[in-house]
Amino acid sequence: MMSRRQLTLSVSSIALVVVTGMLLLLGQLRNLVLTAMIALVVAVALGPLVDLAERLCIPGWLGVVAIVQGGWTFL
């Protein structure tokens, strides 16, 4: 004859698992928001330089590549 096992979970252990999951999710969300903010700052900073490159008849994508490459070279 097989015996039945009973699983007992307390409210505090369930709450601990839920809170831990929410904290991990918030940490990932914070990283995502931080990355988006950095991308926005870089895009706004490059805007005037890309406009200048387009006025000099350089395609926008090539202007971005040249500006970013020049920035990495400078660093």
C-alpha positions in Angstrom: 0.0 0.0 0.0 1.3 3.4 -0.9 1.4 6.2 1.6 0.2 9.7 0.7 2.5 12.6 1.3 1.2 15.9 2.2 2.8 19.1 1.2 2.3 22.0 3.6 3.2 25.6 2.5 2.9 28.4 4.9 1.7 31.9 3.8 5.1 33.3 4.8 7.0 30.9 2.5 4.7 31.7 -0.4 5.1 35.4 0.3 8.8 35.0 0.4 8.9 33.4 -3.0 6.6 36.0 -4.5 8.6 38.9 -3.1 11.9 37.4 -4.3 10.5 37.0 -7.8 9.2 40.5 -7.8 12.6 41.9 -6.7 14.4 39.9 -9.4 11.9 41.2 -12.0 12.4 44.8 -10.8 16.1 44.4 -11.0 15.9 43.3 -14.6 13.4 46.1 -15.4 15.8 48.7 -13.9 18.6 47.4 -16.2 16.3 47.7 -19.2 15.2 51.3 -18.3 18.8 52.3 -17.7 19.9 50.9 -21.1 17.0 52.8 -22.8 17.9 56.0 -21.1 21.5 55.8 -22.2 20.5 55.0 -25.7 18.2 58.1 -25.7 21.0 60.4 -24.4 23.4 59.1 -27.1 20.7 59.6 -29.8 20.0 63.1 -28.7 23.7 63.9 -28.5 24.4 62.6 -32.0 21.4 64.4 -33.5 23.1 67.7 -34.4 26.2 66.0 -35.7 24.1 63.8 -38.0 22.2 66.8 -39.2 25.5 68.5 -40.1 26.6 65.4 -41.9 23.4 65.3 -43.9 23.8 69.0 -44.9 27.2 68.0 -46.2 25.5 65.4 -48.4 26.7 62.5 -46.3 23.9 59.9 -45.7 22.6 59.8 -42.2 23.7 56.2 -41.5 27.2 56.9 -42.7 27.4 60.0 -40.6 26.4 58.0 -37.5 29.0 55.4 -38.3 31.7 58.0 -38.8 30.8 59.9 -35.6 30.7 56.8 -33.4 33.9 55.4 -34.9 35.6 58.8 -34.4 34.3 58.8 -30.8 35.7 55.4 -30.1 39.0 56.3 -31.7 39.1 59.5 -29.5 38.6 57.4 -26.3 
